[in-house]
Every structure is written in C-alpha cells, then in structure tokens.
Amino acid sequence: MSRLGKKPLPIPEKVKVEFKDHVLEVTGPLGKISQSIPHQLNVKTENNQVLVEALSETREVNMLHGLFRGLVKNALTGVTAGFKRELEIQGLGYKANVDGKNVIFQIGYSHQIHFPIPEGIKIAIDKQTLIAVTGVDKALVGEVASSMRALKKPEPYKGTGIRYVGEHIIKKVGKTAAGAAAPVGGGK
C-alpha cells in the first residue's frame, strides 16, 4: 500500500464530498470539482474525513493509490482556497488586457493574439504586464498559465517574453561581449 495513500484527509467546513459510480464530487464555497476514480480504488467518507482505499496489492494499484489521494487533496484545497499562478510580461510595448472571454496579447508580433479563457478560470491583469490565473482545478490553472507562457517564451539574450513571477532566466552572452573578451591575433 502507498504510505501517503493510507493517510486520511480532513474535510474542511462548508465542503460536501460525494462518491457515486466511481466519480468523486467535491463541492465547496468556490466551486465544484468532479474526479473519476479507477475501479481498483474506493473512497470512503466517515468522521469528517476522506479515505482512499486500494482494493488490491499490485504495483500499479499502489501508484494509483498515492496519485488519487493527491488529486482528492487538491480538490479539497481547490474548492476552499483555490489555486493561483502568476505571470509577468517583459518587453518594450508588450502588454495584455482582458476583453470579455478573451485575453488580448500584444507581445512583439505584427498582430494581436486572442487567447480564449476556459470555463472555470479567472484572469486578472494588473498594470497590463502582471497576469494572475486563478481557479479551483490545480491542473487547469497550471495548463492555462503554461499555454500563456508558450505564446512568447522568455528569450535568452534580452529576457523579453512571458515568464512566471520569480522565474530566473539564464541569459546568454551575445556575440559582441564574447568577441571582446578574447583578443584576436595572439594579443601582441
């Protein structure tokens, strides 16, 4: 059995957990998450706790046990506190703004990029360069933030592009800086 999978998860206040037909539904103040559970696992709710149980003792079931306990924990956290991922845009004239169900990016291309906001995700933009992606589903928040970053990855020479807040970009030395360091012709 998975060591982490055996640990029970406390159910926070104002959260309702239901398990029917191998689908776990977690409802809380911020929203609702549905998670399908494989047939090798069972979920019990008792004494204000959620317990994920493995129905057999194979290596594959052990891995699923720990994984789905983590997914249930993320669902409980998501409906109570939510998840947030922050991005920043760096570059001269680079900016973004929310227009209805789309985020419009101006990031150095000849055209604007319209990025559709998926259902269940909220996007807030501060000062046209700081983007906050929030939602109850941790995987969806990370996927949307990653897709936005992929529109214009930080380039290695100037560092312009879209990056996560706090992400360190290792910059490369340009041709002029590399050529000036070593004299050409023996240095006489």
ZIVEN-V677881 format. One record per backbone hydrogen bond with DSSP energy under -1.0 kcal/mol. NH is the residue of the N-H (numbers start at 0). CO is the residue of the C=O. Records with the same first field share a line. If there is no record, write none. Layout:
NH: CO, CO
This chain:
5: 1
6: 3
8: 49
10: 47
14: 11
15: 26
17: 24
19: 22
22: 19
23: 34
24: 17
25: 32
26: 15
27: 30
29: 78
32: 25
34: 23
36: 21
40: 37
41: 52
43: 50
45: 48
49: 8
50: 43
52: 41
54: 39
61: 57
62: 58
63: 59
64: 60
65: 61
66: 62
67: 63
68: 64
69: 65
70: 66
71: 67
72: 68
73: 69
74: 70
75: 71
76: 72
77: 73
78: 74
80: 76
81: 76
82: 134
84: 132
86: 130
87: 162
88: 128
89: 160
93: 90
94: 105
95: 127
96: 103
98: 101
101: 98
102: 114
103: 96
104: 112
105: 94
112: 104
114: 102
116: 100
120: 117
121: 133
123: 131
125: 129
128: 125
129: 125
130: 86
131: 123
132: 84
133: 121
134: 82
140: 136
141: 137
142: 138
143: 139
144: 140
145: 141
146: 142
147: 143
148: 144
149: 145
150: 147
154: 159
158: 154
160: 89
161: 151
162: 87
164: 85
166: 163
171: 155
177: 173
178: 174
179: 175
